[in-house]
Amino acid sequence: MGIVTSVTMPIGIFQVVYSHLKIFSIWIGSEVKTIGDRTLTLRIDGEVDRPGELTYAELVAFDEKYQIVDIHQIDPRWRGDAIKLAGLLLYVGVAKTADYLGLHSSHDDFHASIPLETVLDRAFLIYRIDGQPLPLKRGGPIRFAIPDFAACHTDEIDECANVKFVDHIELTVGKGFDNRPEDDQEHEALHRK
């Protein structure tokens, strides 16, 4: 991966220039059209102003004020680099009506829907480790993480709200699809897989 030499976001036309690759993205209506690297990493839709897909290159190029380099400094359970959830959601423009965050994994058909307000300023999305995309064995392409999830003081946010293999985020009005375990037995069975 080259060095990002120019980024202007989020409205209008923005260009990301790497030493060996250019990526141009253009806002067209409510969609982002990208010419260049199109390896899908994350789809964001639902109650947002600008639904779309973000590639690994676009995540790397995200504004540094929303990047967390070495999240181990924040939470010793995690490794890698991440993007703050709040920054990602500013990018897509969350509708005022959205109050739940849906985290979806097509890899293992796991889905969680959690209250947005509770995690907005504390959660992050791990997308890179050692300068490379987060591998599947580490929960990639995206691993959603909430440091000290118990401090959220809600039954809807538990350990299983830290979702691995996230490839789709959906903002909803009210609780969306959620197939997390409902009791200790189901929870243990999930972790034995």
C-alpha positions in Angstrom: 0.0 0.0 0.0 1.4 3.4 -0.9 1.2 6.6 1.1 -1.9 8.8 1.0 -0.8 12.1 -0.5 -4.2 13.8 -0.9 -7.7 13.4 0.6 -10.7 15.7 0.6 -13.9 14.4 2.2 -16.8 14.0 2.5 -18.9 16.2 0.1 -18.4 16.5 -3.6 -15.5 14.8 -5.4 -12.6 13.4 -3.5 -9.4 11.9 -4.7 -7.1 9.5 -2.9 -3.6 9.3 -4.4 -1.3 6.4 -3.6 2.2 6.1 -4.9 0.9 3.4 -7.4 -2.9 3.9 -7.5 -5.5 6.7 -7.8 -9.0 6.3 -6.5 -11.6 8.8 -7.5 -15.0 8.9 -5.7 -17.9 11.1 -6.7 -21.1 11.8 -4.8 -24.0 11.2 -7.2 -27.3 11.8 -5.5 -27.1 9.7 -2.4 -24.6 7.2 -3.7 -20.8 7.2 -3.8 -19.4 5.9 -7.1 -15.8 4.9 -7.0 -13.4 4.3 -9.9 -10.3 2.4 -9.0 -9.9 -0.2 -6.2 -13.3 -1.8 -5.7 -12.5 -4.6 -3.3 -15.6 -4.6 -1.1 -14.9 -4.5 2.6 -18.0 -2.8 4.2 -21.5 -1.9 3.0 -23.4 0.8 4.9 -27.1 1.4 4.4 -30.5 1.9 6.0 -31.3 5.2 7.6 -28.4 7.1 6.1 -28.0 10.0 3.7 -25.3 8.4 1.6 -25.5 4.6 1.5 -22.6 2.8 -0.1 -19.6 0.5 0.1 -16.2 1.3 1.5 -13.1 -0.5 0.4 -10.0 -1.1 2.4 -8.2 1.7 0.6 -11.0 4.1 1.5 -10.8 3.0 5.2 -7.0 3.6 5.2 -7.6 7.1 3.6 -10.1 8.1 6.2 -9.5 11.3 8.1 -6.8 10.7 10.7 -8.9 12.3 13.5 -11.2 9.2 13.2 -8.3 6.7 13.0 -7.1 4.8 16.0 -3.6 3.5 15.5 -2.8 0.5 17.7 -6.1 0.1 19.6 -4.2 -2.0 22.1 -3.5 1.3 23.8 -7.3 1.7 24.4 -8.2 -1.9 25.1 -5.6 -4.6 25.7 -7.9 -7.3 24.3 -7.7 -5.9 20.8 -4.8 -5.6 18.3 -4.7 -3.5 15.1 -5.9 -0.2 13.7 -9.5 1.0 13.7 -11.9 3.7 12.7 -14.1 5.3 15.3 -17.8 4.5 14.8 -18.7 8.2 15.2 -16.4 9.2 12.3 -17.7 6.5 10.0 -21.3 7.5 10.7 -20.5 11.1 10.0 -19.2 10.0 6.6 -22.5 8.4 5.6 -24.8 10.9 7.4 -27.1 9.1 9.8 -30.8 10.1 9.6 -32.2 11.6 12.7 -34.7 8.8 12.9 -32.0 6.0 13.2 -31.8 4.7 16.7 -30.3 1.2 16.2 -27.1 -0.1 14.6 -27.3 -3.4 12.8 -24.1 -5.4 12.5 -24.2 -8.1 9.9 -21.8 -10.9 9.0 -22.5 -12.9 5.9 -19.5 -15.2 6.7 -21.2 -16.9 9.7 -24.8 -15.5 9.3 -24.5 -13.6 12.6 -26.5 -10.4 13.2 -26.7 -8.0 16.1 -28.9 -4.9 16.5 -27.9 -2.6 19.3 -28.9 0.9 20.5 -26.9 3.4 18.5 -26.8 6.2 21.1 -25.1 3.9 23.7 -22.2 2.9 21.4 -21.8 5.9 19.1 -18.9 7.6 20.9 -17.2 4.5 22.3 -17.2 1.8 19.6 -14.7 1.3 16.8 -14.2 -0.9 13.8 -10.9 -2.8 13.5 -10.0 -3.1 9.8 -6.2 -3.4 9.7 -3.4 -5.2 11.5 0.4 -4.9 10.8 -0.4 -2.6 7.8 -2.6 -5.2 6.1 -6.4 -5.8 5.9 -7.7 -7.6 9.0 -7.7 -11.3 8.1 -10.6 -13.6 8.5 -8.8 -15.5 11.3 -8.8 -12.3 13.3 -12.4 -11.4 12.6 -12.0 -9.6 9.3 -12.9 -7.9 7.1 -14.1 -5.7 10.0 -14.4 -6.5 13.6 -16.8 -4.3 15.6 -15.6 -3.6 19.2 -17.0 -1.9 22.2 -14.4 -1.4 25.0 -15.9 -2.3 28.3 -19.3 -3.2 26.9 -20.7 -3.8 30.4 -20.3 -0.1 31.1 -23.1 0.6 28.6 -25.5 -0.6 31.3 -28.0 -2.1 28.9 -29.1 -5.7 28.4 -29.0 -5.2 24.6 -25.2 -4.7 24.7 -23.3 -7.8 25.7 -20.1 -9.6 24.7 -21.8 -10.8 21.5 -22.3 -7.2 20.4 -18.5 -7.3 19.6 -19.2 -8.7 16.2 -16.6 -10.5 14.0 -16.6 -10.7 10.2 -18.7 -7.6 9.8 -19.3 -6.8 6.1 -22.6 -4.8 6.4 -23.7 -2.1 8.8 -27.4 -1.1 8.7 -28.9 1.9 10.6 -32.6 1.3 11.5 -35.6 2.8 13.2 -36.2 0.5 16.1 -34.5 -2.8 16.6 -33.4 -4.7 13.5 -32.6 -8.3 12.8 -30.7 -9.9 15.7 -29.9 -13.6 16.1 -27.6 -13.4 19.0 -27.9 -16.1 21.6 -30.7 -15.6 24.1 -29.5 -17.8 27.0 -26.2 -19.1 28.4 -26.6 -22.5 26.7 -27.0 -20.9 23.2 -24.1 -18.6 24.0 -21.8 -21.4 24.9 -22.8 -23.4 21.8 -22.0 -20.4 19.6 -18.5 -20.1 21.1 -17.9 -23.9 20.6 -18.2 -23.4 16.8 
